[in-house]
């Protein structure tokens, strides 16, 4: 089951645990994601190790020029549907990587947080149930999240998709797998972002968010045009009270406790690939390389 905190903190919070729901976004859920706009790191990467792989997991950490993997011709077509889940610690750059994947490949992002927010706003039966739980500070049932994902998959049929924000526990993963098997759309790639904690901490403490849209800014990598104001609406930006070193370390510990078993679950299935680097610009060409090898004719 899911608790509902801030709109932009889907992955940080979505670990089947009891954390107080922040008052800034009363109708967001723990699967609410910050996907409208993401930060992009630009600092130079540390020296990287060659890619290694086993039969069940690959750890990619390559040192090469990211420009060689950019596709100026536009969106690449996949030769088979991509069924992808993206994982990573709070501040690891999941939003940035999801956005860049969408720019280069014909793939749709399914954010469990966005699905909840939309259904709450539209007053659907599932949205009303979720709203009641969120208002009470309670958990949104996993079955509601899975039902919304299943409905979305039915609409996009055989399109490629990237799932963001769910699952966060083994129980949720097993329930999701059962639904995906019924739909004939089983996961075929789980991307895990591995970023040094000191880099993540710097990103988190400099992060500001436009709450209504979920747009995320970073004072170093992606600052707003006007300090403290959203670029699109000129509305005020918010700095999360728990975007500080002590609170972040606590969130990170909770994330690892919940996610380590999940990584093992997908590793055993042979679909987990971990990408390591200290900037998003360093990690994306690694992801692109795996995409091109597995899903395109490039």
TORVOZA-552647 format. One record per residue: z, y, x of N, C-alpha, C in turn. Coordinates in steps of 0.2 Angstrom, whole numbers, plus 5000, padded with zeros to 4 digits. Atoms other than C-alpha are relative to their C-alpha. Layout:
BEGIN
ZYXZYXZYX ...
// end
This chain:
BEGIN
500049945004500050005000500050065004 500149944996499750185005500450064998 499749935002500750345006499550055001 500549955000499850505004500350065004 499849934997500150645017499550055000 500549955000499050775023499349985000 500750025001497150775019499749985007 500350014993496650775038500349945004 499650054995497950635044499949934997 500150065003497250485036500249945005 499950064996497250365051500750015003 499450004997498850435059500549974995 499550025005499850395043499949944996 500250055004498950255035500249935003 499750074996500050105042500549974996 499550035005500950045026500750015002 499349984999502550135030500250064996 499749945004503650265022500150065004 500049944997503350435029500050054995 500049945005503750595019499350034999 500649975001502250665011500150085001 499949924999501950845017499750044994 500149965006501850975004499450045000 500549954999500351065011499449974996 500550035004499150945002500349954995 499650045005499950874986499649944998 500450055003498550764981499649965005 500450044995497950684997500449945001 499750074999498250505002500149995008 500050024993498650415018499449985003 500750014997496850375019499650064999 500449945000496350555018499850025007 500249994994495250585032499750075002 500349934998494650745042499349985003 500750024998492850705042499550064999 500549955002492050865036499750045007 500249974994492050945054500549975005 499650034995492750865070499950045007 500049974994493150925087499649965005 500450034995492150885102500250025007 499749994993492850865120499450025005 500549984996491850945134500250005007 499850004993492950925150499749945003 500350064996492350805164500449944999 499650065000492750625163500249985006 499850044994493750525175499549955002 500450054998492950395185500149944996 500050055005492450245174499949945003 500150074998492450055176499449984997 500550035003490949955173500249964994 499950035006490749875156500249925001 499950075000491549705154500049974993 500050035006491549585140500249935000 499850065001492249425133499649974994 500450025006491549315119500350034994 499849975006492649405107500150085000 499949935000492849585113499750035006 500349974995491949705124500450065001 499649934999492849855133499450035004 500549964996491549985138500350065003 499849944997491850115150499550025006 500649994996490250175158500050085003 500149944997489950325170499350025001 500749984999488250395166499950074996 500149945003487450555159499949994993 500150015008487650565140499350024998 500649975002486050665139499449945000 500550055000485050505143500049964994 500050035006485550435127499950044993 500249965006485250575115499349994998 500650025003483850545103499650064997 500249945003482850705101499549994994 500450015005481650625090500349994993 499750005006482850615076500449934999 499650055002483750475066499749935002 500350074998483550295073500149954994 500050055006483150155060500349945003 499750074997484249995062499549954997 500350065002483449825061500449964995 499550045005484949755051500550054998 499549955002486249845041500650005005 499450004996487749905051500650004995 499450005004489449865043500650015005 499649984994490649955054500750034998 499449975001492450005055500250045006 499849964994493150145067500750005000 499350004999494850135074500250045006 499849964994495850245086500650044999 499449965001497450335089499950074997 500049935002497850505081499750045005 500349964995496750625090499549975005 500450044996495650495098499350035000 500749975001494050585091499649954995 500350045005493650465077499550044996 500449955004492950615067499450025004 500649984996491850675081499549945001 500450064999491150495084499649994994 500350025006490850465066499450054999 500549955001489850635065499449995004 500550014995488850595080499649944998 500350075002488450415074499550024994 500449985006487850495057499450045002 500549964998486750615067499449965003 500550044997485850475076499849944997 500250065004485750335064500150014993 500050005007485450305046500649964997 499350035002487250265041500450054996 499649965004488350325028500849995001 499350014999490250355031500350004993 499650025006491450285018500750025002 499349984998493150375020500449994994 499650015005494450305010500450064997 499749935002495350475010499650044995 500549975004493850555003499949974993 500150045007493650424989500650024996 499449985004495450454984500050074997 500049935002495250644984499550014995 500549995005493650644974500249974993 499850045006494350514961500650044997 499449965003495950624959499750064997 500349945003494950774957499649994994 500550025006493750694944500449974995 499650035005495250614935499849934997 500250075002494550434935500649964999 499450045001495750294930500349995007 499750014994496050254948500350065003 499749944997496250434953500650024996 499449985004497550464939500649965003 499550044997498550314946500250025007 499949974993498350384964500450064999 499749945001498850554958500849994998 499350015002500450494950500449975006 499650034995500950394965500150065005 499949954995500650544977500550054998 499549955002501550664966500749985000 499350024999503050554966500249985007 499850024993502950524985500049935001 500150075000502550344982499449985004 500650034997501250224989499549994995 500650015004499550214983499849925001 500150074999499150024980499449995004 500650024997497949944992499449984996 500550035005497049864977499650064997 500449945002496550044972499550025005 500549984994495850084989499449965000 500650055000494849924989499650014994 500449995005494249954972499550065000 500549944999493550124976499549995005 500550024995492750054992499549964997 500550055003491949914982499550044996 500549965005491250034969499550045004 500449964996490550144983499449955003 500550054997489749994992499549984995 500550025005488949944975499550054999 500549945001488150114974499550005005 500549994995487350114991499749945002 500450065000486849934990500049985008 500150034993486149875007499950055005 500049954995486250035016500649995006 499550004995487150045033500650044998 499449965001488950105032500550005006 499450004995490450155043500650024996 499449995004492150135035500650035005 499549964997493550255040500650014996 499449995003495350255036500349944997 499750065004495650085029499649945003 499350015000496249955034500450025006 499649994995497749985044500549945002 499550054999498749825043499649934999 500350075000498249635044499949984992 500150025007498649615025499450044997 500649965002497449755021499449985002 500650034998496149685032499849944997 500150075003496249515024499750024993 500249985007496149595007499350035000 500749975000494649705012499549945002 500550054998493749555020499849954994 500150045006493949455004499550044995 500549965004493049594994499350015003 500649994997491749625007499649935000 500350065000491349435007499749994993 500350005007491149444988499450044999 500649965001489949584990499449995005 500550024995489049505004499850055005 500149954995489349645016500650005005 499450014996490549575029499950055006 500149964994490949685044499749975006 500350024994489949665060500150045006 499849964994490649795071500650044999 499449965000492349865074500150045006 499949954994492450015086500750025001 499349974999494050055094500050055006 500049954996494250215103500650005005 499450004995495350215119500050065004 500049944997495850385125500750015003 499349984997497250435137500450044996 499649975005498750485128500150085002 499949924998498950655138499450044998 500649975003497150695132500150014993 499950005008497550655114500650054999 499449955002499250755115499750075001 500349935000498250915121499650014994 500449995006497050895107500450014994 499649995006498450875094500350064999 499549945000499551015099499550064999 500549945000497951135099499649994993 500450015006497351075082500250044994 499949965006497151185067499549974994 500350035005496551135050499950044994 500149975007495751205034500149954995 499850065005496651105021499549994995 500550025006495451115006499449965002 500650044998493951055016500149945005 499950054994494750955030499750025006 500349984994493851055043500550015005 499550004994494751035060499750045006 500249964994494751155074500549995006 499650014994495351145092500050065004 500049934996495851305102499650005006 500450014994495051235117499349984999 500750035001493551125112499650034994 500349985006493151195095500350064996 499649945003493951365091499750034994 500349975006493651455075499750075003 500349934998492551615076500550055000 499449955001494051715070500649965000 499350044999495751655076500450004993 499550025006496751575062499650004993 500450005007495251585049499549955000 500550055001494051455043499350035001 500749974998492251485049499650014993 500450005006491551445031500350054995 499749965006492751525019500450065002 499649954997493751635030500750004997 499350025003495351555022500449995006 499650014995496851535033500049935002 499950064997497051385045500749985000 499450034999498551275046500249965006 499850044994499451205061500649954997 499550045003500351045055500750005004 499349994997502251055058500149945005 499850054996502250885066499449995006 500550004995500750925078500450035006 499649984994502050935093500149945004 500050064996502350825107500549944998 499550055002503950735101499749974993 500250035006503250705083499449965002 500650034999501550655090500249935003 499850064996502350525102500349954995 499850045006503250455086499549974996 500650025004501650445076499649955004 500450044996500750365091500449935001 499650074999502150225093499949964993 500150035007501950195074499349974999 500750025000500050185076499949935004 500150064996500150055090500349944997 499650065003501449945081499649974994 500450035005500349935066499349985001 500750024999498649925074499949955005 500150064995498849805089499949944996 500250075003498949655077499350004997 500649995003497449725068499449995005 500550014994496449735085499949935001 500150074999496849555088499749964995 500450035006496249505071499350015001 500849994999494549585074499849975006 500250034994494549525092499849924999 500150075001494749345086499349984996 500650015004493249365074499450025004 500649994995492149425089499650064998 500349945002491749595081500350075003 499749944997492849715091499750025007 500349974994492149835104500550065002 499649944998493349955113499650045005 500349954996492650115121500550045003 499549974997493650195134499750075004 500249944996493550375141500450064998 499549945002494450545141499650064997 500349955004493150645132499549974995 500450035005492150615116499250005003 500650004997490550665126499949945004 500050054995490950525138499949934996 500050065004491250395124499449994996 500650015005489750425112499449965003 500650044997488350365124500249935001 499850075000489350205126499949974993 500150025007489350185107499349994999 500750005002487550225106499649945004 500350064997487150095119500149944997 499950075004487949955109499650004994 500449995006487150025093499349985002 500750024999485450015101499949935002 500050074998485749845109500049954993 499850055006486349765092499650024994 500249985007485549865078499350035000 500649965001483949955083499549965005 500650034996482249915091500050045007 500049974993482650035106500149965006 
// end
